[in-house]
Amino acid sequence: MVLGRFEELPPYAFPRLRALLDGTPPGADPINMSIGEPQHPIPQLVLDVLRAEEQGYGKYPPMGGTPDLLDAITSWLAARYGLADDLLDPARHVVPLNGTREGLFNACLSVTPYRKNRLQPAVLIPNPFYQCYAGAAVTAGAEPVFLPAPQENNFLPDFDTLPVDLLNRTACVFLCSPANPQGTVADVDYWTRLLSLAEKHNFVVLADECYAEIYTDTPPPGALSAAGAIGSVSNLLVFHSLSKRSNLPGLRSGFAAGDPELIAAFKHFRNYGGAASPLPVQAAAAAAWREESHVEENRRLYREKFDLAQNILGNRFGFYRPAGGFYLWLDVGDGEAAAAKLWRQAGVRVLPGRYLGRDDPELGAAGNPGHAFIRVALVNDVASTATALERMSQCL
Ligand SMILES: Cc1ncc(COP(=O)(O)O)c(C=O)c1O
């Protein structure tokens, strides 16, 4: 049998975790902190709109989005990032997505040519990373190039020192901020330098900002903060989602916004192979983007859980409070061994950092920047989070 190009990819993180843990009974009532699926309540308003708009399931939805949703998104972006009113036009600069995972994946296909400057294109990916990026690069026929994002560099890749021949064949760059898994935020200066590199070497920046609304005090700047200051969204697509912001991972709703030429090409691509978001979902998403109090409540709950983690874990395991997102990224020496032990002895399910990074071709797991870490998702209610953190503290 001829196998597809996906054979090049290692198994996805969660099947690997099941293979690691599922033969072993949990040491206590299981608490799952391995997956970034928010467990806080769904906003009632969204459920009301879905119900009120249910006749919309009888129609094919517009791929480019309803004017109402495009307007809600554009207004939200302008307010959130302090953008000039004329920077984003709802009709030209935005496209709704069925969650950002498919959007990030398909955007990479949409912007990657067969050849760039007559060479196989490269897709630049920070290491560790959200696994969808590598799948997209391989599917696009590009070479995924993994850039170390080490703690010494604030968990961000160093684009300034990359060789010119690599930059010249780069089709696109994925950058997640706040980053999954480390919670690092790229500042405006970092985005500005990346955008100027993108212009110089003619590549696209795919800014994955689905954790942008989960932070302790200060709203993280985004790629659009830099683009707004420059006054141009050229070479840029940003991705936002309701999954984390509004506790709606099952609604499958997000959007891409940015360079109108890229958005037009992406819509063209989506007309062939995309799935438009159902009309009731688009109506509910518009209502969610216009409402902030549920997001504030969400942040309050995450703040409370990070306070707990700080009290319980103190300065052990390299604990730090991330600038954004809802993960702890803990240095436990050997993440796989720690995840297995936490499950076996304490019933706490966490993800070994190695599964989010790439092994080094020569050094193997030891050269994987996630090897020493576990990722702990603070997505459960406050009481179960406290129990899990106490158990972790004792077990490790
Ligand atoms: C970094 C990152 N990007 C994108 C996504 C996709 O989110 P969704 O497809 O629910 O919008 C996730 C989900 O966990 C994520 O962690």
The ligand as a Tripos MOL2 file, in Angstrom:
@<TRIPOS>MOLECULE
LIG
   16    16     1     0     0
SMALL
NO_CHARGES

@<TRIPOS>ATOM
      1 C1         -1.9440   26.8420   20.3480 C.3       1 LIG1
      2 C2         -3.2780   26.4450   19.8920 C.ar      1 LIG1
      3 N1         -3.6970   26.8980   18.7110 N.ar      1 LIG1
      4 C3         -4.9060   26.5630   18.2250 C.ar      1 LIG1
      5 C4         -5.7520   25.7350   18.9280 C.ar      1 LIG1
      6 C5         -7.0580   25.3490   18.2960 C.3       1 LIG1
      7 O1         -8.1520   25.7900   18.9650 O.3       1 LIG1
      8 P1         -9.5860   25.8020   18.2980 P.3       1 LIG1
      9 O2         -9.5150   24.9830   17.0360 O.co2     1 LIG1
     10 O3        -10.4780   25.2000   19.2990 O.co2     1 LIG1
     11 O4         -9.8710   27.2450   17.9780 O.co2     1 LIG1
     12 C6         -5.3580   25.2280   20.1680 C.ar      1 LIG1
     13 C7         -6.2270   24.3120   20.9270 C.2       1 LIG1
     14 O5         -5.8790   23.7140   21.8880 O.2       1 LIG1
     15 C8         -4.0930   25.6080   20.6600 C.ar      1 LIG1
     16 O6         -3.6350   25.1670   21.8380 O.3       1 LIG1
@<TRIPOS>BOND
     1     1     2 1
     2     2     3 ar
     3     2    15 ar
     4     3     4 ar
     5     4     5 ar
     6     5     6 1
     7     5    12 ar
     8     6     7 1
     9     7     8 1
    10     8     9 2
    11     8    10 1
    12     8    11 1
    13    12    13 1
    14    12    15 ar
    15    13    14 2
    16    15    16 1
@<TRIPOS>SUBSTRUCTURE
     1 LIG1         1 GROUP 0 **** ****
